[in-house]
Amino acid sequence: MFIDSREGLDQDIITTDLCIAGAGAAGLAIALELIDAPIRVLLLERGGITGGDRDDGIYRVVAGSPPRLTVDPECVRYVGGSTNHWLGNCRPLDEEDFARRDWISDSGWPIRRDELALFYERAQALCGLGAMRHYDVEACRPHFKHPPLEVRPGVLVNRVLQTCPEPRLAALHRQRLHDADNVRIVGGARVTRLETNASGDTVTRLHAVTSGRRPIPVKARAFVLAAGGIENPRLLLCSASPAHPAGLGNRHDLVGRFFMEHAYVDVPIGSWGEGRDLHFYTGRQQVESALIWGQLTLSEDFMRAERVPGLTLWFQPHQWLTPAVVSASRLKSMLLGQAWPAAPVRDLLRVLGRPREIGRAAWQRRGRRRGSARSGGGHALRIQMEQAPRPWNRISLASGRDRSGQPRAELALRLTDDEPQHSRSVRMAGELIGLDGPRLAATVQTMLGAGQVGFFSHHMGTTRMREDPREGVVDADGRVHGVSNLFVAGSSVFPTGGTAGPTLTIVALALRLAQHLRQRHL
């Protein structure tokens, strides 16, 4: 059931079994898993049911020295969260991402990769993806029309990604959510803080407000924060009380620390791709039930021998994602009834002002669909870097407040801490595929130092998962240390980020948490 808070709620105090703050990938996965369970589930979504206000966008990191946090007015909030704005590319984390790496301080998860195997399978189904075997290059190889590059496996390995046919999870499961008798999703409900009992070990009430500032108090037996890697710690910090003077769950000053992003640089490589079939990396192929493409990553042996974080490489036509092309894509989605852009007039003016750019991009995309190795404009090598968890990279409360009167989040982030290791990896990987490795590494180093980077809005690590409360905010089940009925879902619990996009793992962990909540007999 969907409810717009602006149309009024039939209770002064809402009472439920489970209250989830955030209706993005994590919150929706928990609710979907608990449909038909003897548990009343309430999801509170800050944005609307099918759209949001332009000024109420999603936090993102923008380039600069240092990078900073801003609100993206073009990615509005509504039910579905960031899945309304992503490309649907999925890959599970690698086994080594969960392991303790002695050359990366504060690495290691309290759970193993194989403990998520079942939940990865179920996450695949929830996201409408193919079988898990389609992440195996060798299993897919007999079906390849466009094979990957042959590389020395001791340094680089080819990885397969799958793309969701319908990346908007709320749209994919709207009917099930609408028909569920035990699930209510309230749009336009901004969570402001959590209230505990006097001893601080149990959350007794969640406080939210409508866009008209009407209070929405919620009593529940259990609460889940599933509002994202920035909003989760912000809400914990905003929930300070005499029992938790530094913020809820922040007894050891860890809430908001260890922020991680997937930063990337695009380095033009000119005509290097001419004569090579790069469609495995630049396009999509249908392999049985899966729509797949590929990336190159550092091998586990190389990372361990060279003591470096992860690195991912792939190729793109150089002119592809310019601002005008992105605007054209948003307008296309609007015409297809998929999503309404925040500033359609501005997008239209941008498209009309650069018709040649749009035509060139269309020609390149046509070439990729046909599998052409020569789609014009040259190629860029996209280099995505794993960021090691550092306690000084953090989210904290800013002095300024938003239009709801809530403290904004602010970011402290240094990208240059892992620069020497990434430069070494880039040099060796570049040489392996036939590029000028030293020049490539120097270019990347210069771009990092100048803040000429992009970010994927993968906000991770700010409520990290550790069994020892002196090292993390939540335990292996996602429960906030010292609080009996408060849980956190999403990439904020990741101790390390790896190089895979986080969404599939977010969904898998959410399904695991839902099973845990069901077994608690809420």
C-alpha positions as CSV (number, residue, x, y, z in Angstrom):
1,M,0.0,0.0,0.0
2,F,1.3,3.5,-0.9
3,I,0.3,6.5,1.1
4,D,1.1,10.2,0.4
5,S,1.6,11.9,3.7
6,R,0.3,15.2,2.3
7,E,-3.1,13.5,1.9
8,G,-3.2,12.9,5.6
9,L,-2.6,9.9,7.9
10,D,-5.3,8.3,9.9
11,Q,-3.3,8.1,13.2
12,D,-1.6,10.7,15.4
13,I,0.9,8.0,16.4
14,I,1.6,5.2,14.0
15,T,2.2,1.8,15.6
16,T,3.8,-1.0,13.7
17,D,6.1,-4.0,14.1
18,L,9.0,-2.8,11.9
19,C,9.7,0.7,10.8
20,I,12.2,1.3,7.9
21,A,13.6,4.7,7.2
22,G,14.2,4.8,3.4
23,A,12.5,3.1,0.5
24,G,15.6,2.6,-1.7
25,A,17.2,-0.7,-2.7
26,A,17.8,-1.8,0.9
27,G,14.4,-0.8,2.4
28,L,12.4,-2.2,-0.6
29,A,14.3,-5.5,-0.4
30,I,13.5,-5.9,3.3
31,A,9.8,-5.1,2.7
32,L,9.5,-7.4,-0.3
33,E,11.1,-10.2,1.6
34,L,8.6,-9.8,4.5
35,I,5.5,-9.6,2.3
36,D,2.9,-12.1,3.8
37,A,5.0,-12.5,7.0
38,P,3.1,-11.9,10.3
39,I,4.9,-8.6,10.6
40,R,3.5,-5.2,10.0
41,V,6.0,-3.2,7.9
42,L,6.1,0.6,7.6
43,L,8.5,2.3,5.1
44,L,9.0,6.0,5.4
45,E,10.3,7.7,2.2
46,R,11.6,11.3,2.3
47,G,10.6,11.8,-1.3
48,G,7.3,11.3,-3.0
49,I,5.7,8.1,-4.2
50,T,6.5,8.7,-7.9
51,G,8.4,12.0,-7.9
52,G,10.1,14.6,-5.7
53,D,10.9,18.2,-5.3
54,R,13.9,19.6,-7.2
55,D,15.4,21.1,-4.0
56,D,15.2,17.7,-2.2
57,G,17.8,15.8,-4.3
58,I,20.2,13.0,-3.4
59,Y,23.6,13.8,-1.9
60,R,26.5,13.3,-4.2
61,V,30.3,14.0,-4.1
62,V,31.6,16.5,-6.5
63,A,35.2,16.9,-7.7
64,G,37.6,19.4,-6.4
65,S,40.6,19.7,-4.0
66,P,39.2,18.6,-1.6
67,P,36.0,17.0,-2.9
68,R,32.8,18.2,-1.4
69,L,29.3,17.1,-0.7
70,T,26.3,18.6,-2.5
71,V,22.7,17.9,-3.2
72,D,22.1,16.8,-6.8
73,P,18.9,18.6,-8.0
74,E,18.7,16.3,-11.1
75,C,18.4,13.1,-9.0
76,V,15.2,13.7,-7.1
77,R,14.1,11.6,-4.2
78,Y,11.1,9.3,-4.4
79,V,10.2,5.6,-3.7
80,G,13.0,3.5,-5.2
81,G,15.8,5.8,-4.0
82,S,19.0,5.8,-6.1
83,T,17.7,2.9,-8.2
84,N,15.6,5.5,-10.0
85,H,18.8,7.0,-11.3
86,W,21.4,4.2,-11.8
87,L,22.3,2.2,-14.9
88,G,21.5,-1.2,-13.4
89,N,25.0,-2.6,-13.5
90,C,25.6,-5.4,-11.0
91,R,28.4,-7.6,-9.9
92,P,28.9,-9.4,-6.5
93,L,31.9,-8.5,-4.4
94,D,34.8,-10.8,-4.8
95,E,35.9,-13.2,-2.1
96,E,39.0,-11.2,-1.4
97,D,36.9,-8.1,-0.7
98,F,35.6,-9.7,2.5
99,A,39.0,-10.9,3.7
100,R,41.4,-9.1,6.1
101,R,44.2,-7.6,3.9
102,D,47.1,-6.8,6.2
103,W,48.3,-4.1,3.8
104,I,45.0,-2.2,4.1
105,S,44.3,-1.1,7.6
106,D,40.8,-1.6,9.0
107,S,39.9,-4.1,6.2
108,G,38.0,-7.3,6.7
109,W,34.3,-8.1,7.1
110,P,32.9,-10.1,10.0
111,I,31.1,-12.3,7.5
112,R,32.5,-14.4,4.7
113,R,31.6,-14.3,1.0
114,D,30.1,-17.8,1.1
115,E,27.7,-16.6,3.9
116,L,26.1,-14.3,1.3
117,A,25.9,-16.9,-1.5
118,L,22.2,-17.8,-1.0
119,F,21.3,-14.2,-0.6
120,Y,23.2,-13.2,-3.8
121,E,21.1,-15.7,-5.6
122,R,17.9,-14.2,-4.2
123,A,19.1,-10.7,-4.9
124,Q,19.6,-11.7,-8.6
125,A,16.0,-12.7,-8.8
126,L,14.7,-9.6,-7.0
127,C,16.7,-7.4,-9.4
128,G,15.5,-9.3,-12.5
129,L,19.0,-10.6,-13.4
130,G,20.2,-13.8,-14.8
131,A,21.9,-16.7,-13.0
132,M,25.0,-16.3,-10.8
133,R,27.0,-18.5,-13.2
134,H,26.8,-15.7,-15.8
135,Y,29.4,-13.8,-13.7
136,D,31.9,-16.5,-14.7
137,V,33.8,-15.5,-17.8
138,E,34.5,-19.1,-18.7
139,A,30.8,-20.1,-18.3
140,C,29.9,-17.3,-20.6
141,R,32.7,-17.8,-23.2
142,P,30.8,-20.2,-25.5
143,H,28.1,-17.6,-25.9
144,F,30.3,-14.6,-26.6
145,K,29.9,-12.9,-29.9
146,H,32.5,-10.4,-28.7
147,P,35.1,-12.0,-26.4
148,P,37.2,-10.1,-23.9
149,L,40.9,-9.2,-24.4
150,E,43.4,-11.9,-23.6
151,V,45.4,-10.7,-20.6
152,R,48.0,-12.2,-18.3
153,P,46.0,-13.6,-15.4
154,G,48.7,-12.9,-12.9
155,V,48.0,-9.1,-13.1
156,L,44.6,-8.6,-14.7
157,V,41.4,-10.7,-14.9
158,N,38.3,-10.1,-16.9
159,R,35.1,-9.7,-14.8
160,V,31.5,-10.0,-16.1
161,L,28.8,-7.6,-15.0
162,Q,25.0,-8.1,-15.5
163,T,22.6,-5.2,-16.3
164,C,19.1,-5.1,-14.9
165,P,16.5,-5.0,-17.7
166,E,14.4,-2.7,-15.4
167,P,16.8,-1.0,-12.9
168,R,14.0,0.9,-11.1
169,L,13.2,-1.5,-8.3
170,A,10.1,0.3,-7.2
171,A,8.7,0.1,-10.8
172,L,9.7,-3.5,-11.1
173,H,7.8,-4.5,-7.9
174,R,5.2,-1.8,-7.7
175,Q,2.2,-4.2,-8.0
176,R,3.4,-6.5,-5.3
177,L,4.1,-3.6,-2.9
178,H,0.7,-2.1,-3.7
179,D,-1.2,-5.3,-3.0
180,A,0.7,-6.3,0.1
181,D,-1.6,-6.2,3.1
182,N,1.2,-6.0,5.7
183,V,3.3,-3.3,4.0
184,R,2.7,0.4,4.0
185,I,4.9,2.9,2.2
186,V,4.5,6.5,3.2
187,G,5.9,9.1,0.8
188,G,6.9,12.7,1.9
189,A,7.9,11.6,5.4
190,R,11.2,13.1,6.4
191,V,12.8,11.2,9.4
192,T,14.4,13.6,11.8
193,R,15.6,11.6,14.8
194,L,15.3,8.5,16.9
195,E,14.3,8.5,20.5
196,T,15.5,5.9,23.1
197,N,14.6,4.9,26.6
198,A,16.5,6.5,29.5
199,S,19.3,3.9,29.4
200,G,19.7,4.3,25.7
201,D,19.6,0.6,24.9
202,T,16.2,0.5,23.1
203,V,14.7,2.8,20.5
204,T,11.2,3.7,21.6
205,R,10.1,6.1,18.9
206,L,11.1,7.4,15.5
207,H,10.2,11.0,14.7
208,A,9.4,12.2,11.2
209,V,7.7,15.2,9.6
210,T,5.7,15.8,6.4
211,S,6.7,18.4,3.9
212,G,4.2,20.7,5.7
213,R,6.1,20.1,9.0
214,R,3.3,18.0,10.5
215,P,4.9,15.5,12.9
216,I,4.8,11.8,12.3
217,P,5.7,9.9,15.5
218,V,6.2,6.1,15.0
219,K,6.3,3.4,17.6
220,A,7.7,0.0,16.6
221,R,9.3,-3.1,17.9
222,A,12.3,-2.7,15.6
223,F,13.7,0.0,13.4
224,V,15.9,-0.1,10.3
225,L,17.9,2.8,8.9
226,A,18.1,2.3,5.1
227,A,18.5,5.8,4.0
228,G,21.9,5.7,2.3
229,G,25.6,6.0,3.2
230,I,25.2,9.7,4.1
231,E,21.8,9.9,5.6
232,N,22.2,6.9,7.8
233,P,25.1,8.4,9.8
234,R,23.5,11.9,9.7
235,L,20.3,10.5,11.4
236,L,22.4,8.7,14.1
237,L,24.3,11.9,14.8
238,C,21.1,13.9,14.9
239,S,19.7,11.4,17.6
240,A,21.9,12.6,20.4
241,S,20.5,12.3,23.9
242,P,21.7,12.2,27.5
243,A,22.3,8.5,27.1
244,H,24.1,9.0,23.7
245,P,25.6,12.6,23.9
246,A,27.7,12.2,20.7
247,G,24.9,10.6,18.7
248,L,23.2,7.2,18.7
249,G,25.6,4.4,18.3
250,N,28.6,6.8,18.5
251,R,30.1,5.9,21.8
252,H,33.5,5.3,20.2
253,D,33.3,8.2,17.7
254,L,32.9,5.9,14.7
255,V,29.6,7.1,13.2
256,G,30.3,8.8,9.9
257,R,34.0,7.7,9.7
258,F,35.6,5.5,7.1
259,F,33.6,7.1,4.3
260,M,34.5,5.5,0.9
261,E,33.5,6.3,-2.7
262,H,34.4,4.8,-6.1
263,A,36.3,7.6,-7.7
264,Y,37.3,7.3,-11.4
265,V,39.3,9.1,-14.0
266,D,38.8,9.0,-17.8
267,V,42.0,9.1,-19.8
268,P,41.8,9.6,-23.6
269,I,43.8,6.9,-25.4
270,G,43.1,8.1,-28.9
271,S,43.1,5.5,-31.7
272,W,44.5,2.7,-29.4
273,G,41.2,0.8,-29.8
274,E,41.1,0.9,-33.6
275,G,41.3,-2.6,-35.0
276,R,40.4,-4.1,-31.6
277,D,37.0,-5.5,-30.7
278,L,36.2,-3.7,-27.4
279,H,32.5,-4.4,-27.5
280,F,32.9,-6.7,-24.4
281,Y,33.7,-3.5,-22.4
282,T,31.8,-0.9,-24.3
283,G,28.5,-2.6,-25.1
284,R,26.1,-5.3,-24.0
285,Q,25.7,-9.0,-25.0
286,Q,22.9,-11.3,-24.3
287,V,24.1,-14.6,-22.8
288,E,21.1,-16.8,-22.2
289,S,19.0,-15.0,-19.6
290,A,21.6,-12.3,-18.7
291,L,22.5,-9.1,-20.4
292,I,26.3,-8.8,-19.7
293,W,29.4,-6.7,-20.3
294,G,32.9,-6.6,-18.9
295,Q,35.6,-4.9,-17.0
296,L,39.3,-5.6,-16.2
297,T,40.3,-5.8,-12.6
298,L,43.5,-6.5,-10.7
299,S,44.0,-10.1,-9.8
300,E,44.0,-11.2,-6.2
301,D,47.6,-12.5,-6.6
302,F,48.8,-9.1,-7.9
303,M,47.1,-7.1,-5.1
304,R,48.6,-9.3,-2.5
305,A,52.1,-9.4,-4.0
306,E,52.2,-5.6,-4.7
307,R,50.2,-4.7,-1.5
308,V,47.8,-2.4,-3.4
309,P,44.0,-1.8,-3.3
310,G,41.7,-2.8,-6.1
311,L,41.5,-1.2,-9.5
312,T,39.1,-1.6,-12.4
313,L,39.6,-0.7,-16.0
314,W,37.2,-0.5,-19.0
315,F,36.8,1.4,-22.2
316,Q,34.3,4.0,-23.5
317,P,34.0,5.9,-26.7
318,H,35.6,9.2,-25.9
319,Q,32.6,11.5,-26.7
320,W,30.0,9.3,-25.0
321,L,28.7,10.8,-21.7
322,T,29.0,14.5,-22.3
323,P,26.5,16.9,-20.5
324,A,24.4,17.3,-23.6
325,V,24.2,13.5,-24.1
326,V,23.2,13.0,-20.5
327,S,20.4,15.7,-21.0
328,A,19.2,13.9,-24.1
329,S,19.0,10.6,-22.2
330,R,16.9,12.3,-19.5
331,L,14.5,13.8,-22.0
332,K,14.2,10.4,-23.7
333,S,13.2,8.8,-20.3
334,M,10.6,11.6,-19.9
335,L,9.1,10.9,-23.3
336,L,8.9,7.2,-22.5
337,G,7.2,7.9,-19.2
338,Q,10.0,6.5,-17.1
339,A,11.1,9.5,-15.1
340,W,10.6,13.3,-15.1
341,P,13.8,15.3,-15.1
342,A,14.3,18.0,-12.5
343,A,15.0,20.7,-15.2
344,P,13.6,19.6,-18.5
345,V,13.8,23.1,-20.1
346,R,17.5,23.4,-19.2
347,D,18.0,19.9,-20.6
348,L,16.2,20.8,-23.8
349,L,18.3,24.0,-24.3
350,R,21.5,22.0,-23.7
351,V,20.5,19.4,-26.4
352,L,19.5,22.1,-28.9
353,G,22.7,23.9,-28.4
354,R,24.9,20.9,-29.3
355,P,23.2,18.9,-32.1
356,R,26.5,17.6,-33.5
357,E,27.5,16.2,-30.2
358,I,24.1,14.4,-29.9
359,G,24.5,13.1,-33.5
360,R,28.0,11.9,-32.8
361,A,27.0,10.1,-29.7
362,A,24.1,8.4,-31.5
363,W,26.4,7.2,-34.2
364,Q,28.8,5.8,-31.6
365,R,26.0,4.0,-29.8
366,R,24.8,2.6,-33.1
367,G,28.3,1.3,-33.7
368,R,28.4,-0.3,-30.3
369,R,25.1,-2.1,-30.8
370,R,26.4,-3.5,-34.1
371,G,29.6,-4.6,-32.5
372,S,31.8,-2.2,-34.5
373,A,35.3,-1.8,-33.2
374,R,35.5,1.6,-34.9
375,S,32.7,3.8,-33.7
376,G,34.6,7.0,-34.2
377,G,36.0,9.6,-31.7
378,G,38.6,7.4,-30.2
379,H,38.4,5.8,-26.8
380,A,38.9,6.7,-23.2
381,L,40.2,4.3,-20.5
382,R,38.1,4.6,-17.4
383,I,40.1,3.8,-14.3
384,Q,38.0,3.2,-11.1
385,M,39.9,3.0,-7.9
386,E,39.1,1.2,-4.6
387,Q,39.4,3.6,-1.7
388,A,40.9,2.1,1.4
389,P,38.9,2.8,4.6
390,R,40.4,5.8,6.5
391,P,39.0,7.1,9.7
392,W,39.6,10.7,8.8
393,N,37.4,10.4,5.7
394,R,34.1,11.1,7.3
395,I,30.5,12.5,7.3
396,S,29.7,14.9,10.1
397,L,27.0,17.5,10.9
398,A,27.4,20.9,9.3
399,S,26.5,24.1,11.0
400,G,24.0,24.9,8.2
401,R,20.5,23.5,8.1
402,D,18.2,22.4,5.3
403,R,14.7,23.8,4.6
404,S,13.3,21.3,7.1
405,G,15.5,22.8,9.8
406,Q,17.7,19.7,10.0
407,P,21.5,19.8,10.2
408,R,23.1,19.1,6.8
409,A,25.8,16.6,6.3
410,E,29.3,17.7,5.4
411,L,32.2,15.6,4.1
412,A,35.9,15.4,4.7
413,L,37.6,13.3,2.0
414,R,41.2,12.9,0.8
415,L,41.7,10.9,-2.4
416,T,45.5,11.0,-2.5
417,D,46.2,8.6,0.4
418,D,46.4,5.6,-1.9
419,E,47.9,7.5,-4.9
420,P,51.4,5.8,-4.9
421,Q,49.8,2.3,-4.9
422,H,47.2,3.2,-7.6
423,S,50.0,4.8,-9.7
424,R,52.0,1.5,-9.6
425,S,49.0,-0.5,-10.5
426,V,48.0,1.8,-13.4
427,R,51.5,1.7,-14.8
428,M,51.7,-2.1,-14.8
429,A,48.1,-2.6,-16.0
430,G,48.6,-0.1,-18.8
431,E,51.8,-1.7,-20.0
432,L,50.1,-5.1,-20.0
433,I,47.4,-4.0,-22.5
434,G,49.8,-2.2,-24.7
435,L,49.6,1.4,-23.5
436,D,52.4,3.7,-22.2
437,G,52.2,2.7,-18.6
438,P,54.5,5.4,-17.0
439,R,52.7,8.2,-18.9
440,L,49.3,6.7,-18.0
441,A,50.2,6.6,-14.3
442,A,51.6,10.2,-14.4
443,T,48.3,11.4,-16.0
444,V,46.2,9.7,-13.3
445,Q,48.4,11.1,-10.6
446,T,48.1,14.6,-12.0
447,M,44.3,14.2,-12.3
448,L,43.9,13.0,-8.7
449,G,46.0,15.8,-7.4
450,A,44.0,18.4,-9.3
451,G,40.7,16.8,-8.3
452,Q,39.8,16.0,-11.9
453,V,37.9,12.9,-11.0
454,G,34.3,11.5,-11.2
455,F,32.3,9.7,-8.6
456,F,29.7,7.0,-8.9
457,S,27.7,8.1,-5.8
458,H,28.6,4.8,-4.1
459,H,28.6,6.1,-0.5
460,M,30.0,3.4,1.8
461,G,31.5,2.6,5.2
462,T,30.0,5.3,7.5
463,T,28.3,2.8,9.8
464,R,30.7,0.0,9.3
465,M,30.1,-3.7,10.3
466,R,32.4,-5.1,12.9
467,E,31.9,-7.5,15.8
468,D,33.9,-5.3,18.2
469,P,32.0,-2.1,19.0
470,R,35.4,-0.3,19.3
471,E,35.9,-0.9,15.6
472,G,32.5,-0.6,14.1
473,V,29.0,0.8,14.5
474,V,26.9,-2.4,13.7
475,D,27.5,-6.1,14.3
476,A,27.4,-8.8,11.7
477,D,23.6,-8.8,11.7
478,G,23.5,-5.0,11.1
479,R,22.4,-4.2,14.7
480,V,23.7,-1.0,16.1
481,H,26.1,-1.9,19.0
482,G,24.5,-1.3,22.4
483,V,20.9,-0.8,21.0
484,S,18.7,-3.9,21.0
485,N,16.2,-3.0,18.3
486,L,18.0,-0.7,15.8
487,F,19.5,-2.0,12.6
488,V,21.2,-0.4,9.6
489,A,21.0,-1.6,6.0
490,G,22.8,-0.4,2.9
491,S,26.3,0.2,1.8
492,S,27.1,2.3,4.9
493,V,27.7,-1.0,6.7
494,F,30.5,-2.1,4.2
495,P,33.9,-2.3,6.0
496,T,35.6,-2.1,2.5
497,G,34.2,-1.2,-0.8
498,G,36.0,-3.4,-3.4
499,T,35.6,-2.4,-7.0
500,A,32.1,-3.8,-7.8
501,G,29.1,-1.5,-7.7
502,P,27.4,-1.9,-4.3
503,T,23.7,-2.4,-5.2
504,L,23.6,-6.1,-5.6
505,T,25.4,-6.6,-2.2
506,I,23.1,-4.0,-0.6
507,V,20.1,-6.1,-1.7
508,A,21.8,-9.4,-0.6
509,L,22.6,-8.0,2.9
510,A,19.1,-6.5,3.1
511,L,17.5,-10.0,2.4
512,R,19.8,-11.5,5.0
513,L,18.7,-8.8,7.5
514,A,15.0,-9.5,6.7
515,Q,15.6,-13.2,7.4
516,H,17.2,-12.3,10.7
517,L,14.2,-10.0,11.6
518,R,11.7,-12.7,10.7
519,Q,13.5,-15.2,12.9
520,R,13.3,-12.8,15.8
521,H,9.5,-13.2,15.5
522,L,8.8,-9.5,15.4
